[in-house]
Amino acid sequence: MRYCNKCLKNKTDDKFKHKGKLTCKKCEYRFKQRILRWVVEDRKMSIQEKLSSRIGYLGAGLLISAQWTIEPVLYVLGFICVTVQVAFRKQWNLVALNLNGLVAWITHFLKG
């Protein structure tokens, strides 16, 4: 007999998954817990992923501020930063869209 640390009951050894387990099978595999484990992906971001994500947030902020000021330099910097993020994540369709916007605002900046 072993003691389950979740339901606080004494149960036979066959009710546990293996010898080192402290939680019984019934408590460990409840429906809600199973759904939550299926939905949530437990993954740590690398340093490069964190950096590219923050650069992308900076780019999004620059693009938002550029809409208020209509300043071409902010658009160019924003598109460069967001392109870094989506290129690192290998979202090539968004890279193509960002390069299109970048070329458009560079030509607008050079003509104006």
C-alpha positions as CSV (number, residue, x, y, z in Angstrom):
1,M,0.0,0.0,0.0
2,R,1.2,3.5,-0.9
3,Y,-0.1,7.0,-0.1
4,C,-1.2,9.2,-3.0
5,N,-0.1,12.8,-2.6
6,K,-3.0,14.2,-4.5
7,C,-6.2,12.4,-3.3
8,L,-4.6,11.6,0.1
9,K,-5.7,8.0,0.1
10,N,-3.8,4.7,0.6
11,K,-3.9,2.6,-2.5
12,T,-2.3,-0.6,-3.7
13,D,0.9,-0.5,-5.7
14,D,-0.8,-1.4,-9.0
15,K,-2.7,1.9,-8.9
16,F,0.6,3.8,-9.4
17,K,2.4,4.0,-12.7
18,H,5.8,2.9,-11.3
19,K,7.7,2.6,-8.1
20,G,8.9,6.2,-7.9
21,K,5.5,7.7,-8.6
22,L,3.8,9.5,-5.7
23,T,0.5,10.3,-7.5
24,C,-1.9,7.5,-8.5
25,K,-3.0,6.9,-12.1
26,K,-6.5,8.2,-11.4
27,C,-5.3,11.5,-10.1
28,E,-2.6,11.9,-12.7
29,Y,-4.8,11.3,-15.7
30,R,-8.0,13.2,-15.0
31,F,-9.8,14.7,-18.1
32,K,-9.0,18.3,-17.3
33,Q,-5.4,17.6,-16.6
34,R,-5.1,15.6,-19.9
35,I,-6.6,18.4,-21.9
36,L,-4.3,21.0,-20.3
37,R,-1.2,18.9,-21.0
38,W,-2.3,18.5,-24.6
39,V,-2.9,22.2,-25.1
40,V,0.2,23.6,-23.4
41,E,3.5,23.0,-25.0
42,D,6.3,23.1,-22.5
43,R,9.2,24.6,-24.3
44,K,12.0,27.0,-23.4
45,M,12.9,29.8,-25.8
46,S,16.6,30.1,-26.8
47,I,18.5,33.4,-26.5
48,Q,18.3,34.0,-30.2
49,E,14.5,33.4,-30.2
50,K,14.1,35.8,-27.3
51,L,16.2,38.5,-29.0
52,S,14.4,38.2,-32.3
53,S,11.1,38.3,-30.6
54,R,12.1,41.5,-28.8
55,I,13.4,43.0,-32.0
56,G,10.1,42.2,-33.6
57,Y,8.2,44.0,-30.8
58,L,10.4,47.0,-31.3
59,G,9.6,46.9,-35.0
60,A,5.9,46.7,-34.3
61,G,6.2,49.7,-32.0
62,L,8.1,51.7,-34.6
63,L,5.4,50.8,-37.2
64,I,2.6,52.0,-34.9
65,S,4.4,55.2,-34.1
66,A,5.1,55.7,-37.8
67,Q,1.4,55.6,-38.5
68,W,0.9,58.6,-36.2
69,T,3.8,60.6,-37.6
70,I,3.9,59.5,-41.2
71,E,7.7,59.5,-40.9
72,P,9.4,57.2,-43.6
73,V,12.4,56.6,-41.4
74,L,10.3,55.0,-38.7
75,Y,8.6,52.8,-41.4
76,V,11.9,51.6,-42.7
77,L,13.3,50.8,-39.3
78,G,10.1,49.1,-38.3
79,F,10.0,46.9,-41.4
80,I,13.7,46.0,-40.9
81,C,13.0,44.9,-37.3
82,V,9.9,42.9,-38.1
83,T,11.6,41.3,-41.0
84,V,14.4,40.1,-38.6
85,Q,11.8,38.4,-36.4
86,V,9.8,36.7,-39.2
87,A,13.0,35.6,-41.0
88,F,14.3,33.9,-37.8
89,R,10.9,32.1,-37.4
90,K,11.1,31.1,-41.1
91,Q,7.7,32.7,-42.0
92,W,8.8,33.4,-45.5
93,N,5.4,34.7,-46.7
94,L,5.7,37.5,-44.1
95,V,9.3,38.1,-45.0
96,A,8.2,38.7,-48.6
97,L,5.4,41.1,-47.4
98,N,7.8,43.0,-45.2
99,L,10.4,43.3,-47.9
100,N,7.7,44.7,-50.2
101,G,6.8,47.3,-47.6
102,L,10.5,48.1,-46.9
103,V,11.2,48.7,-50.6
104,A,8.1,50.9,-51.0
105,W,9.1,53.1,-48.0
106,I,12.7,53.3,-49.1
107,T,11.7,54.5,-52.5
108,H,9.3,57.0,-50.9
109,F,12.0,58.2,-48.5
110,L,14.6,58.6,-51.4
111,K,12.1,60.5,-53.6
112,G,10.8,62.8,-50.9
